[in-house]
Each structure stands twice: as C-alpha cells, then as structure tokens.
Amino acid sequence: MLIAIATETAKGEGRVAVTPDTVKRLISYGADVIIESGAGLASGITDDDYKAPGAQIAKGQAAALKNADIILKVRRPDSSEIGAMKSGAIVIATMDPYGQTAALNEMAKAGLSAFAMELMPRITRAQSMDILSSQANLAGYRAVIDGAAEFGRALPMMMTAAGTVPAARIFVMGAGVAGLQAIATARRLGAVVTATDVRPAAKEQVESLGAKFIAVEDDEFKQAETSGGYAKEMSDGYKAKQAELVAAHIAKQDIVITTALIPGRPAPTLVTKAMVKSMKPGSVIVDLAVERGGNCEMSKAGGVSDAKGVKIVGYLNVPGRLAASASALYARNLQAFVETMIDKQTKALAVNWDDELIKATLLTKDGKIVHPNFQDSKGAA
C-alpha cells in the first residue's frame, strides 16, 4: 500500500497534506509513504523532516504519483496530476465539487475513487476528520490579525501619560467556528467585541466569550431554529428590522468581520454599499466569504481594496495564510480518515464502501460520478 503526496499546483497554496507526525502514523498502519521533493517547504517542512520518520522522496510529480494507491492532497487534482495517477487510485482532498461537473467527470474517466473531505458528516465519530472546522478556526483567527494589520490604530485601550487610546470596536457577523474564533481572538487583543447570528443558540456562545450579542430578539427570533440546530427562514418583516439594527451598528464600528457561507451557494450579502459608506474613514471590513462572492457588496477577491477610506480585506485562501498551522491540522484530519480504510490486523487497504463516512464523501468510483448530489444527467463520465 503506497500513499503519495505531490506539491500542490494551485496558485498561492502553501499547505501540504502530510506532516512528519502524520507520516509516522501512516507508516505505522503498514503504508509506504512517498512525497514529491519540496512539497512541504511552504509549510516549513523540509525533505529531511519527512525522511526522518521513514518517507521516501520522489523527484517530480509523476514519480510521486504513478504507483500510488492513495493520494492525499489539499486541493482537487488538476489534469496533469490526474494523468499521472493510476486507475483505481484513491484521491482524498478538498474537492470543491459544486458546479464542477467537468472536473468530476475527468476524475471518473481516469478511474479514480475521489473523496471530498468537506462533505464529511458532522457526527461525533468524524470530529477528528472535520476539515471545515479545523480550517475555519484558523481563518477566524487570521481575520482578526489581518483586520488589525490594516487598522491604523491599536486594538486595546491604552492609558498613558500622554492620554488614553480607546479600545477598537469589532463586529463579527456569523457565530460559527470562524466567527467564534474571531470573537475570542479580538477579545484577547483587547477590543470591544459584538457579534450577530441568525441562530438563537449562538447568543449564549457569543456571550460566553465576553462579546455582546446584537439581534432583534422578538418572538420570531426565539423560535428561529429547527430541532436539528439549523436556522429557519425568517419573515421579510424580521429581516427588515434586523437589517436596520445591523446597519446602525456597523456605522459605529472600527472593524467588521463577515463569516457567512452556505455550501454550494453564493455567499449571502450582509454588508451593503450603503453600510460601507456609513463607516468612518480608517475602518476595516474583513470578508472571509470572498471566494464565494463575498458577504460585502464591495469586496474584491485577492487583496485589500479601498472604498473612500474604508479598507475591505478580501484575501483568498485565508487558512493558507497560516500554512504551517493549517497543514498540521489538515494532515491530522486526513490521517484520521485514511485510518478508517485500513485493516489493522493485515495492515492492508480495506475500504468499507458501505461505511457512512465513505458514502457521504465519495464522489467518483468505477468510472462514474456516484455521489447523488453531483451526478449529471447520465451519472457517468
């Protein structure tokens, strides 16, 4: 059983799918591990670091991938990588499958069994494999750091002989994993933090981190959550009241961080042009949803833009801006998933195709797109 890792080909991607620690664990399962030379350098991992626990180093992508039974990646493989993989190989990565029928068909035609880690069920058994949480946690932290870097003032209150510097006001929109980490980080840096979310249960989480919850808390809001913990669709009347409250609040903020994403759909608009115009010059907006169109109407993907004195931060691949930390967590997520595919007694590859984790994440197999959410009209390559 050979597990391979090649250097990521996506522009600006500094993460890598294994670390020396996970190489050691994969080898303990009975696998041989081969890694393309230089694959870990952007995450601060050298070839010698990989050699220490027993990995082989290959010169070039083709040499690393050609005989692999399992390929671990950060991003979906491109055509050159697919062409280097043998039919029947298992590919595990963040596949970003929505609207990518052509790419899925290409993997199916090549005979690959492709798994999308972002489709991992959020159940207790799979917590150690949850890449969305591990990467969003880092994105929330980095959002505050990026916002602070663009903000021309200090975040904490400072009392000096020359006068007092007031604490910065930070508003976090969305209290999921990224939002809660952003709140915690901003609080640790001394800012005055407020947050909002459409789920009533988020109020307690926000307040437990020392932030103030902002929402129209009427009877409709109190019943706005399903038994499964998801938000219900709110009435137009409620949406109007909430938008008015948020607009008035944003005008007083120094930094606004938006974190709202919906799988397979464009990001919802949370900050309108009018809201941006209402903010003070020198204020900052950090949009973590810019890769899906953005939560701010004026966001531009790929960097920092200026809207008449208001800076809008729209970096792509925010977890990748902390490549070493992101790789360490992502690699552990993948290693935990691979472990479920290996027979501990024989130390051989033994995928249980009926396992709920396998069925939930498997996109292509035996020349077909097999995941029901992504099959085209023919369901085949």
ABEGO torsion letter per residue (X at the ends): XBBBBBBBABBGBABBABBAAAAAAAAAAGBBBBBBBGAAAAAGBBAAAAAAAGBBBBBEAAAAAAABABBBBABBBBAAAAAABBBGBBBBBBAGABGAAAAAAAAAAAGBBBBBAAABBBBAAAAAABAAAAAAAAAAAAAAAAAAAABABBABBBBBAAEBBBBBBBBBBEABAAAAAAAAAAAAAGBBBBBBBABAAAAAAAAAAGBBBBBBBBAAAAAABBAAGBBBBBBAAAAAAAAAAAAAAAAABABBBBABBBBGBBBBBABBAAAAAABBBGBBBBBAAAAAGEABAABBBGEBBBBGGBBBBABBGAAAABAAAAAAAAAAAAAAAAAAABBAAAGBBBBBAABAAAAAABABBGGBBABAAABBAAGBX
